[in-house]
Each structure stands twice: as C-alpha cells, then as structure tokens.
Amino acid sequence: MHFYQGERIALFIDGANLYATSKALGFDVDYKRLLALFRQKAHLVRALYYTALSEDQEYSSIRPLIDWLDYNGFTMVTKPTKEFTDASGRRKVKGNMDIELAVDAMRLADTLDHIVLFSGDGDFRGLVAALQQKGRRVSVVSTLQTQPAMVADELRRQADQFIDLADLEQIIGRDASARNTRGGRRPPPDPGTYQDDDVSQDA
C-alpha cells in the first residue's frame, strides 16, 4: 500500500459493499483504526460513508453505527431505501448510493491528490477513469481472497493501486475484546441489513 506523505486523500466508502466484503472475509471493520491508518499514510482531508436507511423504521439496526461514524470523523451520506416486490413475490429492499458517491468524488477531485474507493463494484470503473483523467491517483479497496472475488476485474485493472482488504485485517479488524468496551470508544459493528443489488459488484 503506497501513499505519498504529503498528498491530500479522501476515502469514499460504499457502506453496503464494504460490509459485504468484510463479512465474506470473516471480520468486522474497526472504523477508528481505519481512520488512524490513513491519517498515518497521508493528509486525510475527508472520509465519506455512503449508506441507505430505511425511512419507515423509528429504529434502524444500522443507526448506532451511523451515529458513531457521524461523531467520529466521518461525513455521512444517506438516503431512504426503496422497497418493492419482485416477479416471484419476494419483498426486496433497494438502496444504491453509486450516483451520490460518484458526484461527490468528481466535485471534490480538484482539492485532492488521491482518492481511495472502498468498493468492488464494476460500475465505478468509469468514475475511476474520469478521476484519472483529472490527474488524480485512485486506489480501490476490496478483495480477491473470496470465491468469487468481491472486486470486478475491470475496476481492479483500472485503479492505480489495488489494496486487498484481507491484507488490512490485522490493522483495521475489530478486536473481539473491544466489542463490549464501555464508554463507546469503539464503533458498533456493521449490522447485516443490506440486501440484493446493494452488494452486487456488477449491478
């Protein structure tokens, strides 16, 4: 994982995709450690976390994580999920945040040197190419260590640098001993609320 000490970087985290990837690898992300890692590597300008929320629930299972992130250095970007019934009669929840992430990345690109995208979704290949045309380096964080791989091949090849999330587990993985830490020092783990194309790499 290579970063220049003085470069200005921002993290763009596709929440649903990162959750699915870390679960496939068998660990929870400790977001406090995640921030600390990238603050050590370069000048971290912003860390943005994108997720859809269920609007009709007074209490969402992801709310504790959202609140913690919001108060601990992350910029939260959310929108309501949409529920629909598919052809077989199954209720599905849709909450794709690709457009919001892409718009923000292009808007902030002129103030950055390096964009770190936490997603394996092949739909982001065009975004990565556009950012590179603006002279920005782009790193993609996902994994090849699952069957099938969580990162689309075309996205991995487009990136200036591919960082396998599996290689970061010892640095940003959540300690089992921290799960019951009093005082709220550690963020709660991601709840398993994502469904369907929220976590599809090629959707």
N, C-alpha and C positions, 0 to 999 in steps of 0.2 A: 504494500500500500504506500504509494508515493505522493507526498504533498510538499509544496514549497513553503518554507516557514512564513513568508510574508504575504502569501496570496490570500485574497478575500474569497471565502467559500460560504455557500449556503446549502443546507440539507433540505431536500424535498422528499417527504416520506409519504408514500402511498400506504396508509394505515392498514387497509384490508390485505394488501399484498404482503407487507412485512409481517403481519400477524400469521398469515398462512405459511410463509416461508420459515419463520422461526419455529412454528409448531411442527412443520414437516421435519425439521432438524432436531426437534425434541427439547427446545429450551425457550425460556421467556426472556425477552429483552429488558435489560435494566436501563431505562432512558436517562437516568442520571449519569451512569457510566458512559452511555453513548455520547452525550454532550461533552463530557470530560475528555473522551478520546479525541474528538475532532477539534476541541479547543487547544489541545496539545499539538496537533498536527499543523494548524494554520490559524489564520484570523477568521473565526467563525462569526459571520455577520448575522445570520438568521437560521433558525431551524423551524421549518413549517411542516405541520402534520395534518394530513387530509383524511377525513372520515365522514361517512354519512350517519345520521342519527335518526332513530325512529321518533317521529313527531307526536304520535298519539299515545306515547307512554309517559306517565309522570316520572317514572324512574327507569332509566335505561341502564342495562348492565355495563355499558361502556362509560357511563357518566363519571365514575370515580377516576378512571384513567384520564379522561378529557380534562377534568378539573385539575388534577395533579399536573399534567403537562402544561396547562394554561398558566399556572402559578410558578412554574419552574423552568422558564426559559424557552418554551416552545410557542410558536404562533399557530393557533388552531384555526383551521378552515373546515367548516362543516356545512352540510345541507341536509334537508329531510330525505329519508328514504322513500321509495315508492313501492307499494305492494300491488301485486297483480296475480291473476290465476292463469297458469299455462294451459295448453291444449289438453293435458291429461287431468286437469282439475286440481293440480297441486298449487298451493299458495307459495309465492316466491317474493323475495324482497330484493329490490334493486337499489343500488346507491353508488353509482360510478362517479368518481371525482377526477377523471382524467382531464377534462376541459379546464377545470379550475386550476389544477396543478400546472398544466401547460401554459395557460395565460399568465400566471404568476411568475413562472420561470422566465418567460420572454420579457415580461415587464421589469424584472429585477436584474436581468442579464447584464445590462450596461454598468451596473455597480459592482459586479462580481468578476472574479478571475476563473473560478472553478465551481461547477455545480455538481452536487452529489445526489444522485437519484436512487432512492430506495424503492425499487420495483423491478420485476422481471417481465412486465407487460410489453409485448412486442409493439403495441400501439404507440409507444413512446419513441420508437426509432426515428420518426420524422422530427420530433421535438429535439432529440439529441443532435441530429444533423443540422437543424436550424441554429441551435446554440453554438455549435462548432463553426458554422459559417460566420457567426458574430465574433469569432476569435476566442471562444470560451472552451476550457477543458471540461469534459464531462466524465464523471465516474459513475458506474452503475453498481449497486449493491444488491445481490440476490444469491442464488446458489446453483451449483451444478451437482451437488452431492446428494440429490434425491432422484428417485425414479418415478416419473420422468423429471428432468431438471425443471426448476421453477423459473428459470430465465429463458426467454425466447432467444434463439440463436442469433437472429438478425439484430436484436438490441445489444447483445453482448459484443458482437463484432463491430458495431457502430461506435461503441463507447471508447474513449481514450484509455480508460482503465476499468477493468472489471475486478470487483472486490467480492470474494466469496464470503457470504455471511457465516458459513461454517468456520472460517478461519478467525472470526472475531468472537466466537462463543466464549472463550476463556477471558476475554477482555470486557465484553458488554453483557454476558449472560447473567441472569439474576440468581443470586445465591439462594439456596433453599432456606438457609438460616435467616435471610432478610425478609422472608415472606410474612413473618409475624413481628417484624420490628415495630416497636411502639414509637409514637410521635410522628408518624407519617413521613419518615425520611426516605423511604423507597416507594416508587410508584407502584400501584396495583398492577397485576399482570393484565395483558390484553384479554378480554373475555371473548369467547368463541361465538360472536354474533354475526359474522359475515357469511353470506350465502351466495351461491350461484356465480354470476359473472363478476361479482366484486373481486374475486380472487383468480379469475381466469387470465392467463398470460397472453392469450391471443384474442380475447373477446373484443 
